[in-house]
């Protein structure tokens, strides 16, 4: 709540903010990597299970272009109860690209989402 107040957003509808963030992310020609990373972080704070399909679609895309953005999505999914990280891991980090990719691909595969760069 303090971040919302800090930026003068307390009067805005949270659904409007979430919709604008999703629009920013999906407008690829206007979307920079750092902006997407921050938008995923912010959307993750909603802890809204209704965002799972959106996060899955975006995770599939980010695995091809930005592993830090993919990690932000993974954290958001983990925070809403999705089993993102392998049970063999005692912790996780944004810079552990190999394990993060493995876990993201395993998660998507379990949901029936194709993630190959050739599809």
DRENPA-3360 file (N, C-alpha, C; in nm, 2 decimals, always signed):
BEGIN
1 = XXXXXXXX = +0.08/-0.12/+0.00/+0.00/+0.00/+0.00/+0.09/+0.13/+0.00 ~ +0.20/+0.12/+0.07/+0.29/+0.24/+0.07/+0.34/+0.28/-0.07 ~ +0.36/+0.18/-0.15/+0.41/+0.21/-0.29/+0.30/+0.28/-0.37 ~ +0.17/+0.24/-0.35/+0.06/+0.30/-0.42/+0.05/+0.44/-0.37 ~ +0.06/+0.47/-0.24/+0.05/+0.60/-0.19/+0.17/+0.69/-0.23 ~ +0.29/+0.63/-0.23/+0.41/+0.70/-0.27/+0.40/+0.76/-0.41 ~ +0.33/+0.69/-0.50/+0.32/+0.73/-0.64/+0.19/+0.80/-0.67 ~ +0.11/+0.82/-0.56/-0.01/+0.90/-0.58/-0.12/+0.82/-0.66;
9 = XXXXXXXX = -0.12/+0.69/-0.64/-0.21/+0.60/-0.71/-0.33/+0.55/-0.63 ~ -0.34/+0.60/-0.50/-0.44/+0.54/-0.41/-0.58/+0.56/-0.46 ~ -0.61/+0.66/-0.54/-0.75/+0.68/-0.59/-0.78/+0.60/-0.71 ~ -0.69/+0.53/-0.77/-0.71/+0.46/-0.90/-0.76/+0.31/-0.87 ~ -0.84/+0.27/-0.96/-0.90/+0.13/-0.95/-0.78/+0.03/-0.98 ~ -0.76/-0.06/-0.88/-0.65/-0.16/-0.90/-0.67/-0.24/-1.03 ~ -0.79/-0.27/-1.07/-0.81/-0.34/-1.20/-0.77/-0.26/-1.32 ~ -0.79/-0.13/-1.31/-0.74/-0.04/-1.42/-0.59/-0.04/-1.43;
17 = XXXXXXXX = -0.52/-0.04/-1.31/-0.38/-0.04/-1.31/-0.33/-0.17/-1.37 ~ -0.39/-0.28/-1.33/-0.35/-0.42/-1.38/-0.37/-0.43/-1.53 ~ -0.48/-0.38/-1.58/-0.51/-0.38/-1.72/-0.41/-0.30/-1.80 ~ -0.37/-0.18/-1.75/-0.27/-0.10/-1.81/-0.13/-0.17/-1.81 ~ -0.10/-0.23/-1.71/+0.03/-0.31/-1.70/+0.03/-0.42/-1.80 ~ -0.08/-0.49/-1.81/-0.09/-0.60/-1.91/-0.08/-0.54/-2.05 ~ -0.14/-0.43/-2.08/-0.13/-0.37/-2.21/+0.01/-0.32/-2.24 ~ +0.08/-0.27/-2.14/+0.22/-0.23/-2.16/+0.30/-0.35/-2.20;
25 = XXXXXXXX = +0.28/-0.46/-2.13/+0.36/-0.59/-2.15/+0.33/-0.64/-2.29 ~ +0.20/-0.64/-2.34/+0.17/-0.70/-2.46/+0.20/-0.61/-2.58 ~ +0.22/-0.48/-2.56/+0.25/-0.39/-2.67/+0.40/-0.40/-2.70 ~ +0.44/-0.51/-2.76/+0.59/-0.54/-2.77/+0.67/-0.43/-2.84 ~ +0.61/-0.36/-2.93/+0.68/-0.26/-3.00/+0.71/-0.14/-2.91 ~ +0.64/-0.13/-2.80/+0.66/-0.02/-2.71/+0.72/-0.07/-2.57 ~ +0.74/-0.19/-2.56/+0.77/-0.25/-2.43/+0.92/-0.28/-2.43 ~ +0.99/-0.23/-2.33/+1.13/-0.25/-2.30/+1.14/-0.36/-2.19;
33 = XXXXXXXX = +1.25/-0.43/-2.20/+1.27/-0.54/-2.11/+1.26/-0.50/-1.96 ~ +1.32/-0.39/-1.92/+1.31/-0.35/-1.78/+1.17/-0.31/-1.75 ~ +1.09/-0.25/-1.84/+0.95/-0.22/-1.81/+0.87/-0.34/-1.79 ~ +0.89/-0.44/-1.87/+0.82/-0.57/-1.86/+0.86/-0.63/-1.72 ~ +0.98/-0.64/-1.69/+1.02/-0.70/-1.56/+0.95/-0.63/-1.45 ~ +0.95/-0.50/-1.44/+0.88/-0.43/-1.34/+0.73/-0.45/-1.34 ~ +0.67/-0.45/-1.46/+0.53/-0.48/-1.47/+0.49/-0.62/-1.42 ~ +0.57/-0.72/-1.45/+0.54/-0.85/-1.40/+0.55/-0.85/-1.25;
41 = XXXXXXXX = +0.65/-0.78/-1.19/+0.66/-0.77/-1.05/+0.54/-0.71/-0.99 ~ +0.49/-0.60/-1.04/+0.38/-0.53/-0.99/+0.25/-0.62/-1.00 ~ +0.23/-0.68/-1.12/+0.11/-0.77/-1.14/+0.12/-0.89/-1.04 ~ +0.24/-0.93/-1.01/+0.25/-1.04/-0.91/+0.20/-1.01/-0.78 ~ +0.21/-0.88/-0.74/+0.17/-0.84/-0.61/+0.02/-0.85/-0.59 ~ -0.06/-0.86/-0.70/-0.20/-0.88/-0.69/-0.24/-1.01/-0.63 ~ -0.15/-1.11/-0.66/-0.17/-1.25/-0.62/-0.31/-1.30/-0.66 ~ -0.33/-1.27/-0.79/-0.46/-1.30/-0.86/-0.45/-1.43/-0.94;
49 = XXXXXXXX = -0.51/-1.53/-0.90/-0.51/-1.66/-0.98/-0.57/-1.65/-1.12 ~ -0.65/-1.55/-1.14/-0.70/-1.52/-1.27/-0.60/-1.48/-1.37 ~ -0.48/-1.44/-1.32/-0.37/-1.40/-1.41/-0.29/-1.52/-1.46 ~ -0.31/-1.64/-1.41/-0.23/-1.75/-1.44/-0.22/-1.77/-1.59 ~ -0.33/-1.77/-1.67/-0.32/-1.79/-1.82/-0.23/-1.68/-1.88 ~ -0.25/-1.56/-1.84/-0.17/-1.45/-1.89/-0.02/-1.47/-1.86 ~ +0.01/-1.50/-1.73/+0.15/-1.53/-1.69/+0.21/-1.65/-1.77 ~ +0.13/-1.75/-1.79/+0.18/-1.87/-1.87/+0.21/-1.82/-2.01;
57 = XXXXXXXX = +0.12/-1.75/-2.08/+0.15/-1.70/-2.21/+0.28/-1.62/-2.22 ~ +0.29/-1.53/-2.12/+0.41/-1.44/-2.11/+0.54/-1.52/-2.08 ~ +0.53/-1.61/-1.99/+0.64/-1.69/-1.96/+0.70/-1.76/-2.08 ~ +0.61/-1.82/-2.16/+0.65/-1.88/-2.28/+0.73/-1.79/-2.37 ~ +0.68/-1.66/-2.38/+0.75/-1.56/-2.47/+0.88/-1.52/-2.40 ~ +0.88/-1.50/-2.27/+1.00/-1.44/-2.21/+1.11/-1.55/-2.20 ~ +1.08/-1.67/-2.21/+1.19/-1.78/-2.21/+1.27/-1.76/-2.33 ~ +1.22/-1.70/-2.44/+1.29/-1.68/-2.56/+1.37/-1.55/-2.56;
65 = XXXXXXXX = +1.33/-1.45/-2.48/+1.39/-1.32/-2.49/+1.45/-1.26/-2.37 ~ +1.40/-1.30/-2.25/+1.45/-1.23/-2.12/+1.43/-1.31/-2.00 ~ +1.54/-1.38/-1.96/+1.53/-1.47/-1.84/+1.50/-1.39/-1.71 ~ +1.53/-1.27/-1.70/+1.50/-1.20/-1.58/+1.35/-1.17/-1.57 ~ +1.29/-1.13/-1.68/+1.15/-1.12/-1.69/+1.08/-1.25/-1.66 ~ +1.13/-1.36/-1.72/+1.08/-1.49/-1.69/+1.08/-1.52/-1.54 ~ +1.19/-1.49/-1.48/+1.20/-1.51/-1.33/+1.10/-1.43/-1.26 ~ +1.07/-1.31/-1.30/+0.97/-1.23/-1.23/+0.83/-1.30/-1.24;
73 = XXXXXXXX = +0.80/-1.35/-1.36/+0.68/-1.43/-1.38/+0.68/-1.55/-1.29 ~ +0.79/-1.62/-1.28/+0.79/-1.74/-1.20/+0.77/-1.71/-1.05 ~ +0.82/-1.60/-1.00/+0.80/-1.56/-0.86/+0.65/-1.53/-0.84 ~ +0.59/-1.45/-0.94/+0.45/-1.42/-0.93/+0.36/-1.55/-0.92 ~ +0.39/-1.64/-1.01/+0.32/-1.77/-1.01/+0.34/-1.85/-0.88 ~ +0.46/-1.85/-0.83/+0.49/-1.91/-0.70/+0.41/-1.85/-0.59 ~ +0.41/-1.72/-0.59/+0.34/-1.64/-0.48/+0.19/-1.67/-0.48 ~ +0.13/-1.71/-0.60/-0.01/-1.75/-0.60/-0.04/-1.90/-0.59;
81 = XXXXXXXX = +0.07/-1.97/-0.55/+0.05/-2.11/-0.52/+0.08/-2.21/-0.63 ~ +0.14/-2.16/-0.74/+0.17/-2.25/-0.85/+0.31/-2.31/-0.81 ~ +0.33/-2.44/-0.84/+0.45/-2.51/-0.82/+0.56/-2.48/-0.92 ~ +0.63/-2.37/-0.90/+0.72/-2.32/-1.01/+0.86/-2.38/-1.00 ~ +0.91/-2.40/-0.88/+1.05/-2.44/-0.87/+1.06/-2.58/-0.83 ~ +1.16/-2.65/-0.88/+1.19/-2.79/-0.86/+1.21/-2.82/-0.71 ~ +1.16/-2.93/-0.67/+1.18/-2.97/-0.53/+1.32/-3.00/-0.49 ~ +1.41/-3.01/-0.59/+1.55/-3.03/-0.56/+1.62/-2.90/-0.53;
89 = XXXXXXXX = +1.55/-2.79/-0.53/+1.61/-2.65/-0.50/+1.58/-2.61/-0.36 ~ +1.69/-2.56/-0.29/+1.67/-2.51/-0.16/+1.64/-2.36/-0.16 ~ +1.67/-2.30/-0.28/+1.65/-2.16/-0.30/+1.65/-2.13/-0.45 ~ +1.63/-2.00/-0.48/+1.63/-1.96/-0.62/+1.68/-1.82/-0.64 ~ +1.73/-1.79/-0.76/+1.78/-1.65/-0.78/+1.76/-1.62/-0.93 ~ +1.74/-1.49/-0.95/+1.72/-1.44/-1.09/+1.83/-1.47/-1.18 ~ +1.95/-1.49/-1.13/+2.07/-1.52/-1.22/+2.10/-1.66/-1.24 ~ +2.02/-1.75/-1.19/+2.04/-1.90/-1.21/+1.96/-1.94/-1.33;
97 = XXXXXXXX = +2.00/-1.89/-1.45/+1.92/-1.91/-1.57/+1.89/-2.05/-1.61 ~ +1.99/-2.14/-1.59/+1.98/-2.27/-1.63/+1.87/-2.35/-1.55 ~ +1.87/-2.33/-1.42/+1.77/-2.40/-1.34/+1.64/-2.33/-1.36 ~ +1.63/-2.20/-1.37/+1.51/-2.13/-1.39/+1.44/-2.17/-1.52 ~ +1.52/-2.18/-1.62/+1.47/-2.23/-1.75/+1.41/-2.37/-1.74 ~ +1.49/-2.46/-1.68/+1.44/-2.60/-1.66/+1.31/-2.60/-1.59 ~ +1.30/-2.52/-1.48/+1.18/-2.53/-1.40/+1.06/-2.46/-1.47 ~ +1.09/-2.35/-1.54/+0.98/-2.29/-1.62/+0.93/-2.38/-1.73;
105 = XXXXXXXX = +1.02/-2.45/-1.80/+0.98/-2.54/-1.91/+0.90/-2.65/-1.85 ~ +0.95/-2.71/-1.74/+0.87/-2.82/-1.67/+0.73/-2.77/-1.63 ~ +0.72/-2.66/-1.58/+0.59/-2.60/-1.54/+0.50/-2.59/-1.66 ~ +0.55/-2.53/-1.77/+0.47/-2.51/-1.89/+0.43/-2.64/-1.95 ~ +0.52/-2.73/-1.95/+0.49/-2.87/-2.01/+0.38/-2.93/-1.93 ~ +0.39/-2.92/-1.79/+0.28/-2.98/-1.71/+0.15/-2.91/-1.73 ~ +0.14/-2.79/-1.78/+0.02/-2.72/-1.81/-0.02/-2.74/-1.96 ~ +0.06/-2.82/-2.03/+0.03/-2.84/-2.17/+0.06/-2.73/-2.26;
113 = XXXXXXX = +0.15/-2.64/-2.22/+0.19/-2.52/-2.30/+0.32/-2.55/-2.37 ~ +0.32/-2.53/-2.50/+0.44/-2.55/-2.58/+0.53/-2.43/-2.57 ~ +0.66/-2.45/-2.55/+0.75/-2.34/-2.53/+0.87/-2.34/-2.63 ~ +0.87/-2.44/-2.72/+0.98/-2.45/-2.81/+0.99/-2.33/-2.90 ~ +1.11/-2.29/-2.93/+1.13/-2.17/-3.02/+1.09/-2.19/-3.16 ~ +1.07/-2.32/-3.20/+1.03/-2.35/-3.34/+0.88/-2.36/-3.36 ~ +0.80/-2.35/-3.25/+0.65/-2.37/-3.27/+0.58/-2.24/-3.30;
% end
